Amino acid sequence: MTTVLISGASVAGTALAYWLREQGLTPVVVERAPRLRPGGQAVDVRGAALTVLRRMGLEGRARELENHTGGMNMLDAEGNEVFRSEEFALSSGDIGSEDIEILREDLVEIVYERTEGVEYLFGDSIAAIRQEGDGVTVEFEHAAPRRFDLVVGADGLHSNTRRLAFGPESQFIHHLGTYLGVFSQENYLGLDKWQTWFNDGAVGGTVMTVRHNAELRIFLGFGSEEPIDYDYRDVEAQKRLIADHVTGLGWEVPGFIERMWGAEDFYFDAMAQIRMDAWSAGRVGLVGDAAHCAAPLSGQGTSLALVGAYILALELGRTGHEEAFARYEARMRPFVEGNQALALIDRQKVDPAESTARLDAVKHAVDLDGITA
């Protein structure tokens, strides 16, 4: 039976584990964190990805946990309202669509629950990969070395698997000039199913309600034409970057910064894309952000992860790895390129109707009819 080591237990990794097992393969998932990672933003499941979620039998559960938004407004640096809509929201598009907005951690949890019985190695990571003819020997930071038929990196923008098998991140990363931090707080503002965006040129952010108005997700970000050198594991240094750049905005922003210092689920990263000529090398492949991060600005990273995991697993279930990797890439690359293009649109300067139309044009743009479980 084919064994596949998956690096990363977020959306792409857990979904891949589910579909590989459905195809009769044996997945093993290694995750650096000691458990499923908490926190993060609300993500969207749209178009083809919604089809995948239905085929997993998870649409109903996802809708139970869905984050409902009644609209949004935009403020200037002093807190004056310059735009308001109850039909459209920048994070989720058309309010009346069938798309599902759900917290990343909730989506990962419900997919993870469907992988009961899959072996997970939490608190560990890959230290070395050695391909040897008919298999791959993997050395771990803590566990003893093991041999697998295949290895798939589903470990995000800063993929360790990609670095080990394909080369340094600098070869593939394309910065989009924006850095963003996100953390959660109780809904001390009393917002009701609402998003408020605030902006002062290259500095701004968003606050939105989640968990039926019980919590807020607060986003603070800034632009930088030159890439910033920072340790993506040093959370306190990342908070200092946010504070140094965002200080000066009015409205509730000073309070956001004060609360940020105590936030335990703070996450920060560059808005960047991964662009690669190939997503596989021998018996090692990549899926999700590790292969083709579109950046959160696209609003499609989660959908790409779900669709990519589905296609890759089903191709591996029907043919050898060389042909499977090739077929997976041929199906996914046009879909990826269309979605990456969305992130290059400054959506705050695009008419909401036009922004929605551009999203609708790409979210279904992959053929799942010819590939079924």
Order of alpha helices (4+ residues) and beta strands (2+ residues): beta-alpha-beta-beta-alpha-alpha-beta-beta-beta-beta-beta-alpha-beta-beta-beta-beta-beta-alpha-beta-beta-beta-beta-alpha-alpha-beta-beta-beta-alpha-alpha-alpha-alpha
